[in-house]
Amino acid sequence: MEILREYELILIGFCASITFYGFFSKTEETKKKILFFMEISSVLLLLSDYQVYLFRDAEGQKAFWILRICKFLVFFMSIFIVHVFNRYLINLYLQEVKLLSVPKRLKTGEVLAFAGEALLVISQFTGLYYTFDEANHYHREKYYIISYLIPVMIWILQFSVIFQYRKKYDKKLSSALMLVPILPTVAAGIQLFMVGTPLINLTIVGLVIMLRVFEVRNTNWKITLANQREKALLKEEQETMRSMMEETSYALAEAIEAKDKYTHGHSSRVAQYSEMIAKLVGKDEKERQNIYLAGLLHDVGKIGIPESIINKDSKLTDEEYAIIKTHPVMGNQILQKIKKNPDLSIGAHYHHERYDGRGYPEGLKEEEIPEIARIIAVADAYDAMTSKRSYRDPLPQEVVREEIVKGKGTQFDPEFAEIMLSLIDKDTEYTMKES
């Protein structure tokens, strides 16, 4: 008996702690309220039972009222916790198992719980369940068994429902729920023959704590699952946006090249060479993808240049060349609307700048020129030399290499020019050219 009372004190503190924790938990709101009522009722049940134990032989007015109030609370909280657990099951089957209606057995359990609570109140005025003698000692009366039978009947109904729908939700939670009706029923049978032991109370409270533990586990699992789904959706959305960006970029590149009969495939080759340089520099996959798309759209400003100038067979006049030189600015104006990828407009705007500051449109030099534009500048010049033009075939590889060497530090960033030279040296079959 004394050992059980020590456990009772431990459970009071533990149950009070999880009641406080449960108030701030992320459990679904209705379920949170139900569990809170079960836990606060468990604390009151244990506190009341412990007070009954402390004042069982005490005399005086204080002991008189403490014993009667606390004994009533012990009986009432026991049936009330059973009642609230019934509400827990109703919420579970409607909200999570998605039953269309509340099982009739749980509705019957509700009626029985209300009846048990009403009979308990009546017993306080009639001595139906128990009485106190003149020495303030507690005695069971002949209808005391009813106070046991009602919760046992509810537990049997609850168990039948839990067992029927055990495969509809988490296996571990299902097993735990089946213990809630079974263990208190067994404890009730034992306590009928062990007057004064808090066996039922300890069992009920222990199961309430177990429910909270499983709900914390279940909530954490749901949060983890929701985070995984959110990440998957975000990844899918990013993949969709990337795919749309690529498709739009290819469409724009084709629109540019459809206008210029001499540069078919130029944009895609510049994009490819730019990505190859970026990879050797050590850029990650996302950066390489941005550089590829920027290379693909570096000449998008040519959409605004008249076809008569773009496709002119003879040498351009100064006025025509001045118009051609506006395509980086036009490209920037078109692509700067794409806020999620500013590299596109940067590549288009500055790919004709020179490392020595003699380029256009702004005459930037060295590190003033954005890195992505310095990469595209080398790739663009290389493809121009290795592509067929109206006035010549692709230049021999050794001539192209020599021109890159001459431009290192003047036209091109030395680092990226050196990488381009390494790519040329590896291309022993001279496949990096317009086919």
C-alpha positions in Angstrom: 0.0 0.0 0.0 2.7 2.5 1.0 4.6 1.8 -2.2 1.5 2.5 -4.3 1.1 5.8 -2.5 4.7 6.7 -3.3 4.0 6.0 -7.0 0.8 8.1 -6.6 2.9 11.1 -5.6 5.4 10.6 -8.5 2.5 10.3 -11.0 0.9 13.6 -9.6 4.1 15.5 -10.5 4.6 13.8 -13.8 1.0 14.2 -14.8 1.1 17.9 -13.9 4.2 18.3 -16.0 2.7 16.7 -19.1 -0.5 18.8 -18.6 1.5 21.9 -18.8 3.4 20.6 -21.8 0.2 19.5 -23.5 -1.2 23.0 -23.3 1.6 24.3 -25.6 1.9 21.3 -27.8 1.2 21.3 -31.6 -1.5 18.7 -31.4 -4.7 19.3 -33.4 -6.9 21.7 -31.4 -9.9 19.5 -30.6 -7.6 16.6 -29.6 -5.5 19.0 -27.5 -8.5 20.1 -25.5 -9.6 16.5 -24.9 -6.2 15.4 -23.8 -5.9 18.5 -21.6 -9.2 17.6 -19.8 -8.0 14.0 -19.3 -4.7 15.1 -17.9 -6.0 17.8 -15.6 -8.7 15.3 -14.4 -5.9 12.8 -13.7 -4.1 15.3 -11.5 -7.3 16.1 -9.6 -8.1 12.3 -9.3 -4.6 11.5 -7.8 -4.6 14.6 -5.5 -8.0 13.8 -4.2 -7.2 10.2 -3.6 -4.0 11.1 -1.8 -5.9 13.6 0.5 -8.4 10.8 1.3 -5.5 8.6 2.3 -3.9 11.4 4.5 -7.1 12.3 6.3 -8.6 8.8 6.6 -8.3 8.7 10.4 -8.4 12.4 11.1 -11.0 14.1 13.2 -12.5 17.6 13.1 -14.5 19.8 10.7 -11.6 20.1 8.3 -11.2 16.4 7.9 -14.9 16.0 7.6 -15.2 18.2 4.5 -11.9 17.1 2.9 -12.8 13.5 3.1 -16.3 14.0 1.6 -15.2 16.4 -1.2 -12.1 14.4 -2.1 -14.0 11.1 -2.1 -16.6 12.5 -4.4 -13.8 13.9 -6.7 -12.2 10.4 -6.8 -15.4 8.8 -8.0 -16.3 11.7 -10.3 -12.9 12.1 -12.0 -12.7 8.3 -12.6 -16.0 8.2 -14.6 -15.2 11.6 -16.1 -11.9 10.4 -17.5 -13.6 7.4 -19.0 -16.2 9.9 -20.5 -13.5 12.1 -22.0 -11.7 9.1 -23.5 -14.9 8.2 -25.2 -14.9 11.7 -26.7 -11.2 11.1 -27.7 -12.3 8.0 -29.7 -15.2 9.8 -31.3 -12.8 12.6 -32.5 -10.3 9.9 -33.7 -12.8 8.0 -35.8 -14.4 11.1 -37.3 -11.3 13.2 -38.0 -8.6 10.6 -38.7 -10.3 7.3 -39.6 -12.8 9.4 -41.5 -16.0 7.5 -40.5 -19.1 9.1 -41.8 -20.9 8.8 -38.4 -20.1 8.1 -34.8 -20.3 4.3 -34.0 -23.5 3.5 -32.0 -21.4 1.8 -29.3 -19.6 5.0 -28.6 -22.9 6.9 -28.5 -24.1 4.3 -26.0 -20.9 4.9 -24.0 -21.8 8.7 -23.9 -25.2 7.9 -22.5 -23.8 5.5 -19.9 -21.1 8.1 -18.8 -23.7 10.8 -18.3 -25.8 8.3 -16.4 -22.9 7.3 -14.2 -22.1 11.0 -13.4 -25.7 11.7 -12.6 -26.0 8.6 -10.3 -22.8 9.7 -8.5 -24.3 13.1 -7.7 -27.5 11.4 -6.5 -25.5 9.1 -4.3 -24.2 12.0 -2.4 -27.7 12.7 -1.0 -29.0 9.1 -0.8 -25.9 7.0 0.2 -26.4 4.9 -3.0 -22.7 4.1 -3.4 -21.0 4.8 0.0 -21.5 6.5 3.3 -19.4 7.9 6.2 -20.1 6.9 9.8 -20.0 9.1 12.9 -16.3 8.5 13.3 -15.8 9.8 9.7 -14.9 6.4 8.3 -15.8 5.4 4.7 -18.1 2.4 4.0 -19.3 0.9 0.8 -23.0 0.4 0.3 -24.9 -2.4 -1.5 -25.2 -0.5 -4.8 -21.5 0.3 -4.8 -21.0 -2.3 -7.6 -22.9 0.1 -10.0 -20.1 2.6 -9.8 -17.8 -0.2 -11.1 -20.2 -1.7 -13.6 -20.9 1.5 -15.6 -17.2 2.3 -16.5 -16.6 -1.4 -17.2 -19.5 -1.5 -19.6 -18.2 1.6 -21.3 -14.7 0.1 -21.5 -16.1 -3.1 -23.1 -18.0 -0.9 -25.7 -14.8 1.1 -26.4 -12.7 -2.0 -26.8 -15.1 -3.5 -29.3 -14.9 -0.4 -31.5 -11.1 -0.1 -31.1 -10.6 -3.7 -32.1 -13.0 -3.4 -35.1 -11.1 -0.4 -36.6 -7.6 -1.4 -35.4 -6.3 -1.6 -39.0 -7.5 1.9 -39.9 -4.7 3.8 -38.2 -1.2 3.6 -36.7 -0.5 0.0 -35.5 1.3 1.1 -32.3 -1.4 3.7 -31.4 -4.0 1.0 -32.0 -2.3 -1.4 -29.6 -2.0 1.3 -27.0 -5.7 2.3 -27.3 -6.7 -1.4 -26.7 -4.9 -1.3 -23.3 -7.0 1.7 -22.1 -10.2 -0.3 -21.6 -8.5 -3.6 -20.7 -6.1 -2.6 -17.9 -8.6 -0.5 -15.8 -11.2 -3.4 -16.1 -8.7 -5.8 -14.7 -7.7 -3.3 -12.0 -11.4 -2.8 -11.1 -11.8 -6.5 -10.6 -8.8 -6.6 -8.3 -9.8 -3.5 -6.3 -13.2 -5.0 -5.5 -11.3 -7.3 -3.1 -8.6 -4.8 -2.0 -10.4 -1.9 -0.3 -8.3 1.2 0.1 -5.8 0.6 -2.7 -5.5 3.3 -5.5 -5.0 0.6 -8.2 -7.7 1.8 -10.6 -6.6 5.4 -10.2 -3.0 4.6 -10.9 -3.9 2.5 -13.9 -6.1 5.1 -15.4 -3.6 7.9 -14.9 -0.8 5.8 -16.3 -2.8 5.1 -19.4 -3.6 8.8 -19.8 0.2 9.6 -19.7 0.8 6.8 -22.2 -1.8 8.4 -24.5 0.0 11.7 -24.3 3.3 10.0 -25.2 1.8 8.4 -28.3 0.1 11.6 -29.3 3.4 13.5 -29.1 5.0 10.7 -31.2 2.1 10.8 -33.7 2.2 14.6 -33.9 5.9 14.6 -34.5 5.5 12.0 -37.2 2.8 14.1 -38.9 5.0 17.2 -38.7 7.9 15.3 -40.2 5.6 13.9 -43.0 4.2 17.4 -43.7 7.7 18.8 -43.9 8.7 16.0 -46.3 5.7 16.7 -48.5 6.4 20.4 -48.4 9.9 19.8 -49.4 8.8 17.5 -52.2 6.3 20.1 -53.4 8.9 22.8 -53.3 11.3 20.7 -55.2 8.6 19.9 -57.7 7.8 23.6 -58.1 11.4 24.5 -58.5 11.8 21.8 -61.1 8.7 23.0 -62.9 10.0 26.6 -62.9 13.5 25.5 -64.0 11.9 23.5 -66.8 9.7 26.5 -67.9 12.7 28.7 -67.8 14.7 26.3 -70.0 11.9 26.0 -72.5 11.3 29.7 -72.6 15.1 30.3 -73.0 15.3 27.7 -75.9 12.2 29.3 -77.6 13.9 32.8 -77.3 17.2 31.4 -78.6 15.4 29.9 -81.6 13.6 33.2 -82.2 17.0 35.0 -82.3 18.6 32.4 -84.6 15.6 32.3 -87.0 16.3 36.0 -87.6 20.0 35.5 -88.3 20.6 33.0 -91.1 24.4 33.0 -90.5 24.4 32.0 -86.8 22.3 28.8 -86.5 23.1 27.0 -83.3 25.4 29.8 -82.0 23.4 30.4 -78.8 23.3 26.8 -77.7 27.0 26.3 -78.5 28.0 29.4 -76.5 25.8 28.1 -73.6 27.5 24.7 -73.8 31.1 26.2 -73.9 30.2 28.6 -71.0 29.0 25.7 -68.9 32.2 23.8 -69.6 34.3 26.7 -68.5 32.1 27.2 -65.4 32.5 23.5 -64.4 36.4 23.7 -64.7 36.3 26.9 -62.5 34.5 24.8 -59.8 31.0 26.2 -60.0 28.2 24.0 -58.5 25.3 22.6 -60.5 22.9 25.5 -59.9 25.5 28.1 -60.9 26.4 26.1 -64.0 22.7 26.0 -65.0 22.4 29.8 -64.6 25.5 30.3 -66.7 24.2 27.9 -69.4 20.9 29.8 -69.6 22.7 33.1 -69.6 24.9 31.9 -72.5 21.8 30.7 -74.3 20.2 34.1 -74.1 23.2 36.4 -74.4 22.2 37.6 -77.9 18.4 38.0 -77.1 18.8 41.8 -77.8 19.2 41.0 -81.5 15.5 40.6 -81.6 15.3 44.4 -81.8 17.9 44.7 -84.6 16.5 45.0 -88.1 17.0 41.8 -90.2 18.5 43.9 -93.0 21.4 44.7 -90.8 21.8 41.3 -89.2 21.8 39.4 -92.5 23.8 42.0 -94.5 26.4 40.2 -96.7 28.7 43.2 -97.1 30.5 45.2 -94.6 28.4 47.2 -92.1 28.5 51.0 -92.2 29.4 52.9 -89.0 25.7 53.7 -88.4 24.7 50.0 -88.9 27.5 48.9 -86.6 26.3 51.4 -83.9 22.9 49.8 -84.1 24.3 46.3 -83.8 26.2 47.5 -80.7 22.9 48.3 -79.0 21.8 44.6 -78.7 23.5 44.1 -75.2 21.4 47.0 -73.8 18.2 45.7 -75.5 19.0 42.2 -74.1 19.3 43.6 -70.6 16.0 45.5 -70.9 14.3 42.3 -72.0 15.8 40.0 -69.5 15.8 42.2 -66.4 12.1 41.5 -66.1 13.1 38.0 -65.0 13.7 38.9 -61.3 14.3 35.3 -60.1 17.4 35.0 -62.3 19.3 38.3 -62.6 22.3 36.4 -64.2 20.4 36.3 -67.5 20.2 40.1 -68.0 23.8 40.5 -66.7 25.2 38.0 -69.2 23.3 39.7 -72.1 24.3 43.2 -71.0 28.1 42.8 -70.5 29.2 39.9 -72.8 30.8 42.4 -75.2 32.9 44.2 -72.5 36.6 43.7 -72.8 39.1 42.9 -70.0 41.2 46.0 -71.0 38.2 48.3 -70.9 37.8 48.9 -74.6 34.5 46.9 -75.0 30.9 48.1 -75.0 28.3 49.2 -73.9 29.9 50.7 -70.7 33.6 50.2 -71.2 34.1 48.2 -68.0 37.4 46.5 -67.3 38.9 43.6 -65.4 36.9 42.7 -62.2 34.4 45.5 -62.9 32.9 43.1 -65.5 30.6 40.6 -63.9 32.1 37.1 -63.8 29.3 35.5 -65.8 29.8 38.0 -68.6 33.6 37.3 -68.7 32.9 33.6 -69.1 30.4 34.1 -71.9 32.8 36.6 -73.7 35.4 33.8 -74.1 32.8 31.2 -75.2 31.1 33.7 -77.6 34.4 34.7 -79.3 35.5 31.0 -79.6 32.2 30.0 -81.3 32.4 33.0 -83.6 35.8 31.8 -84.8 34.8 28.2 -85.1 31.5 28.8 -87.0 30.9 29.2 -90.7 30.1 32.7 -91.9 29.0 34.1 -95.3 32.5 35.2 -96.0 34.5 32.3 -94.6 34.6 28.7 -93.2 35.4 27.9 -89.5 38.9 28.9 -88.8 41.6 26.2 -88.3 42.0 25.2 -84.7 45.6 26.4 -84.4 44.5 29.9 -85.6 41.6 29.9 -83.1 44.0 29.0 -80.3 46.5 31.7 -81.3 43.7 34.3 -81.2 42.7 33.2 -77.7 46.3 33.5 -76.6 46.5 37.0 -78.1 43.3 38.1 -76.4 44.3 36.8 -72.9 44.5 39.8 -70.6 43.3 42.3 -73.3 40.0 41.0 -74.7 39.5 38.1 -72.3 39.9 37.4 -68.5 43.2 35.6 -68.3 41.8 32.8 -66.1 38.9 32.0 -68.4 41.0 32.3 -71.5 43.5 29.8 -70.0 40.6 27.4 -69.3 39.4 27.8 -72.9 42.9 27.0 -74.1 42.9 23.8 -72.0 39.6 22.8 -73.6 41.1 23.4 -77.1 44.2 21.3 -76.3 42.0 18.4 -75.1 39.9 18.6 -78.3 42.4 16.8 -80.5 39.7 15.9 -83.1 38.5 19.5 -83.3 34.9 18.6 -82.5 34.2 21.9 -80.8 33.0 23.8 -83.8 29.9 24.3 -85.9 29.1 21.0 -87.6 
